[in-house]
Amino acid sequence: MNDLSSNAPRPHKPKPFAPADFEPYAGGADPARVSEAAHLAAQALVHHGRASDDPEVTERLVKLSDEQGLEAVAELWAESPPRSLPGALWRLYALRAAAQQNPERISSYFAAGRNVAQVSNVVAGMAEPPGADEVQTMANTILSGAFEGDFDVALERSAAFCRVVALGQATMADDTDAGNERHASKLTRDSQQLMKTAEDLEHAASSWRRGELD
């Protein structure tokens, strides 16, 4: 993903995200104020979602980035520490966006990784066979679970999803023809970054269970 300077105009249409694209957006506001706003907004969103038993509320929260644009969500949360509530929420939304925008590609990664990461495959809960529609459905289900189920379980399912996709990317990198080393290198980098995202989400889940995720 290209770096975006604070002076550059932001595109009207949200930029597509790949699963590993969690790099922060540059910003010119006071970091302390940005951090405080991010944490308050994340706490309010999660509390509102979990306090309501209205499925329409959950659906609106899941589709927040569709309605507001992923850029707006990124501006609020992308600079937050990955092992914080806003940082974890950002990763959930970005993963869903990637699944919605590139379902065929991600389903191919998932299919390549599920036999290697059998435990994570089960935790992620992908329907069989893991096609494009199943990827989109699972991403929606995981994010819905953050608001209407156990938040730590949603984080762990998302982490498991990341692990399976990352191992699929690594497997496909190993199988890439020698003449396409650039593509293999990119897959390897994406896989490593996505594994780090899985670790961050797992850490966030543990923090939530201890009442320490804020």
N, C-alpha and C positions, 0 to 999 in steps of 0.2 A: 504494500500500500504506500502510495506516495505521501511524503510529509506535507502537512498543510500549515503554512505560516499564519500568524494571527492577523496579517494584513491582507491575506488573499481572500477574494470573495468566495463564499461557500456556494456550491451548486444547489440549485433548487431541488433537484431530484436526489434522494439519498444515494450514496455510492455503494455498490454491491460489496458485500463482505464475504471473504472466505473464512472457514472455521478458525484459522490461525491468526486472522487479522484483528488483533486486539491492541494495536499500538495506540498510545494516547494522542489526542489531538492537541496541538499547541493552542495556548490561550493567553490573553493579556490581562485577565482579571486578577485580583488579589487572591493568591492561592488559598489563604486561610478562609476567605469568604466562600470561594468555590467549594472547598472541602466541606465546610459547614452546611452549605446549601445542598450538596450532594447527599450527605448523610441524613439530613432532615427529610429530604424528598424521598429517599429510599425507605426510611422508617415509616413515613406517612403512607406510602404506597403499599408496603407489605401489611401494615396494620389495617388499612382500609380493606384490602382484599381478604384478609383472613378473618376480619370481623363480620363480613357479609356472607350470607348463604345464598345470595342471588347469583345464579349462573350467568346472567347478563353482565353483572359487574366483573366477574372473572373473565369473561370473553373480551370486555373492553380493555381490561388490564393486559391481557395476552396480546391484543392487537394494538397496544399503545404505540409501538414503533411504526406500525402500518399507518396509523392515523396522524401521528405527529412527525414521522420521518425518523429514520435511524440516526440521522445527523443530530437531531434535537436530543435524543437519548444520549448520544455520544458526548455532546457538549456538557451534559449534566454529570455523567458518571464515568466516562472513559479515563479520566485522569486519576480516579480514585485508586487506592492501593488494591491489588487483586484479592487480597485476603481480608476484605471488608465487606459490609453489606452492600453499599453501592457498587463496589467492584464486582461482587458476585452477581448482582442483578444485571450489570452491564454484560457480563459474559453469557448469562442466560438469554438475554435479548439478542445479542450478536449471533449466538449459535442458532437461535430460531430463525433469524434473518437469513443466515447462510443456508439453512435447510430449506427455507421457502424459495430462495433465489436460485440455488444450484442443487436441486434434489437428486438429479440423475448422477452428477459427479460424486456427491457425498454418499449416495447409496452404493456406488461402485467401490468407494473406499471402505465403507462399512462391510460390504460383502467380502472384500479381500481380507479384512482384519478379524472377522467374527470367529473364525476357527482357531486363530492364534490366541485371541483374548476371549476364551470361552466364558469365564466368570463374568467379565465386564459385559459381554454380550447378553447374558442373562439379566444382570442388574439394569442395563439400559432398557430392556423390555421391548425391543423391536419386534414387530409382527413378522411372520414368515410368509413369503420370501421378502427380504429387505429391499424393496423397490423404492422408486421415487415417492409414491404416495405414502408408503409406510414411514419414510423419513420425515415427511412433512407432518404426518399425524403424530408421530412420536415427539417431535419438537414442540408441537402445540400442547401435548399431554404433559410433558415435563414442566413447561412454563405454567400451565394451569395448576399443577400440583404445588407450585410455590405459593399460590394464593388460597387454595382450597384443601390442601393436604398437609403433609409434614414437610416443612421447608428444607430440612436437612436431607430428606429422601430425594427431593427434587434436585438438590445440588449433587448428591451422589449419583443419581441417574444421569445427570448431565456430564459428570466427570467420567462415568463409564462409557457414555457415548463418545466422548473425546478420545478415550483410550483405544476403543475399537477402531475409530476412524484413523487415528494416528498410526496404529499398527498396520492398518490397511495401506496407508500412504507409504510406510516404510517397506512393506512387502512389494508394492508396485514399483518403488524406487529400485529395489534389488532386481526386479524382473525387467527393468527398462533396458532397451538395446544400448550397446556400448556407444553407438553413434548419437545418442540423445542424452549425453551426460548432464547438460544444463537442466533438462526437465527432471532428471533423477535427483540432482542436487537440490532443486526447489522442493520436491516432494520430501526429501530428507529433512530440510530446514523446517518445513511446515509441520512435519511429524514431531520434531523435537519441541517446537513451540506449543503444539497442541497437547503434548504430554505434560508440559509445564502448566498449561491451563487446567488440565485434569487434576494435577497436584494442588493447585490453588483452590479449586472447587471442593476437593476433599477436605482440605484444611478449613475452609469456610464452613463446611457441614459440621465438622467436629467443634468448631467455635460456637456455632449456633446451638448445638446440644448442651454446651456448657454455659449458655447464656452470655457469651462474650463477643458475638458478632455484631458490630455496630458500625 
